[in-house]
């Protein structure tokens, strides 16, 4: 779903965290078919867990903003645009969240769209924690400079 975004200025970094199946082969074939449409990088690494994989991806990122999307996440074609659009009016210390509605019913009808200034982090944290959105990353955008 990430390659079908309306917003096209995307650097997609795929980190294969030690898959022992045909994942790398399938990703390479996918990149061959999509390479003209979107900038995609594949990084191979030994299994080290989600934090290790994210850090490896971050070390290769060149963009100003970062969105983490895991392999089991599905996003709408407007997803990146909905996170990028508010940033033109915000400072680099703002956190932008968009709606999160889990199609698999793990989380139902949570709608916490908004912008939260990190100087008021306690308030933003409380709002996110009460909404069960704190542990989700794919509905947030971060400035690469503050990660």
C-alpha positions as CSV (number, residue, x, y, z in Angstrom):
1,X,0.0,0.0,0.0
2,X,2.9,2.4,0.6
3,X,3.9,2.5,-3.1
4,X,0.3,3.6,-4.0
5,X,0.6,6.9,-2.2
6,X,-0.7,10.1,-3.8
7,X,2.3,11.8,-2.3
8,X,5.2,10.7,-4.6
9,X,8.3,12.2,-3.1
10,X,9.1,9.1,-1.0
11,X,12.2,7.3,-0.2
12,X,11.1,3.7,0.7
13,X,13.7,1.8,2.8
14,X,12.9,-1.9,3.2
15,X,14.9,-3.6,5.9
16,X,14.9,-7.4,5.7
17,X,15.7,-8.3,9.3
18,X,17.1,-11.8,8.6
19,X,14.2,-13.5,6.9
20,X,15.0,-17.1,6.2
21,X,12.4,-17.6,3.5
22,X,12.1,-16.0,0.0
23,X,11.5,-12.5,1.3
24,X,14.6,-11.0,-0.3
25,X,13.9,-12.6,-3.7
26,X,10.3,-11.3,-3.6
27,X,11.4,-7.8,-2.6
28,X,14.1,-7.7,-5.3
29,X,11.5,-8.7,-8.0
30,X,9.1,-6.0,-6.6
31,X,11.8,-3.3,-6.8
32,X,12.7,-4.3,-10.4
33,X,9.0,-3.7,-11.4
34,X,8.5,-0.5,-9.4
35,X,11.9,1.2,-9.6
36,X,10.8,3.8,-12.1
37,X,7.9,4.9,-9.9
38,X,9.4,5.2,-6.5
39,X,12.9,5.3,-4.9
40,X,13.2,2.0,-3.1
41,X,16.2,0.7,-1.2
42,X,16.6,-2.8,0.2
43,X,18.8,-3.4,3.2
44,X,19.7,-6.9,4.3
45,X,20.8,-7.6,7.9
46,X,21.0,-10.4,10.4
47,X,18.0,-10.8,12.6
48,X,18.2,-8.3,15.4
49,X,14.6,-7.4,16.1
50,X,12.4,-4.4,15.3
51,X,14.5,-1.7,17.0
52,X,17.6,-2.9,15.3
53,X,15.8,-2.9,11.9
54,X,14.4,0.6,12.4
55,X,17.8,1.9,13.4
56,X,19.4,0.3,10.3
57,X,16.8,2.0,8.1
58,X,17.3,5.3,9.9
59,X,21.1,5.2,9.2
60,X,20.3,5.0,5.5
61,X,17.5,7.6,5.4
62,X,18.2,10.8,3.6
63,X,14.8,12.5,3.9
64,X,13.7,15.3,6.2
65,X,10.9,13.3,7.8
66,X,10.5,9.6,8.8
67,X,7.4,7.4,8.8
68,X,7.7,3.9,10.1
69,X,5.5,1.3,8.4
70,X,5.8,-2.3,9.4
71,X,5.2,-5.2,7.0
72,X,1.9,-6.0,8.6
73,X,0.6,-2.4,8.2
74,X,-1.7,-1.3,5.4
75,X,-2.2,2.4,4.7
76,X,-4.6,4.4,2.5
77,X,-3.3,6.2,-0.6
78,X,-3.7,9.5,1.3
79,X,-1.6,8.4,4.3
80,X,1.7,10.1,3.6
81,X,-0.1,13.3,2.4
82,X,-2.2,13.4,5.5
83,X,1.0,13.4,7.6
84,X,3.1,15.7,5.4
85,X,0.4,18.4,4.7
86,X,0.2,19.9,8.2
87,X,4.0,20.3,8.5
88,X,4.2,23.4,6.3
89,X,2.6,25.3,9.1
90,X,4.4,23.7,12.0
91,X,7.8,23.8,13.7
92,X,10.2,20.8,13.5
93,X,9.3,20.1,17.1
94,X,5.8,19.1,16.4
95,X,4.4,15.6,16.2
96,X,1.6,14.9,13.7
97,X,-0.8,12.0,14.1
98,X,-3.5,10.9,11.8
99,X,-6.4,8.5,12.3
100,X,-5.7,5.0,13.2
101,X,-8.5,2.5,12.6
102,X,-7.3,-1.1,12.6
103,X,-9.1,-3.2,10.0
104,X,-8.3,-6.3,12.0
105,X,-10.3,-5.1,15.0
106,X,-7.2,-5.0,17.3
107,X,-8.1,-1.3,17.9
108,X,-11.5,0.1,16.9
109,X,-12.5,3.5,15.8
110,X,-9.7,5.5,17.3
111,X,-9.5,8.9,15.8
112,X,-6.8,11.2,17.2
113,X,-5.9,13.5,14.4
114,X,-3.9,16.5,15.4
115,X,-0.6,18.2,16.0
116,X,1.2,18.2,19.3
117,X,4.1,20.5,20.1
118,X,6.9,18.6,21.9
119,X,7.3,21.4,24.5
120,X,3.9,20.2,25.7
121,X,5.0,16.6,25.6
122,X,3.3,15.5,28.8
123,X,-0.1,16.6,27.4
124,X,0.6,14.9,24.0
125,X,1.8,11.8,25.8
126,X,-1.3,11.6,28.0
127,X,-3.6,12.0,25.0
128,X,-1.8,9.3,23.0
129,X,-1.6,7.0,26.0
130,X,-5.3,7.3,26.8
131,X,-6.2,6.6,23.1
132,X,-4.2,3.4,22.9
133,X,-2.2,5.0,20.0
134,X,1.1,5.4,21.9
135,X,2.5,2.0,20.7
136,X,1.7,2.6,17.0
137,X,4.2,4.3,14.7
138,X,2.7,4.1,11.3
139,X,0.2,6.9,12.0
140,X,2.9,9.4,13.1
141,X,5.6,11.4,11.3
142,X,8.9,12.4,12.9
143,X,11.6,14.9,11.9
144,X,14.7,12.9,11.2
145,X,16.7,15.6,13.1
146,X,15.0,14.9,16.4
147,X,15.2,11.1,16.3
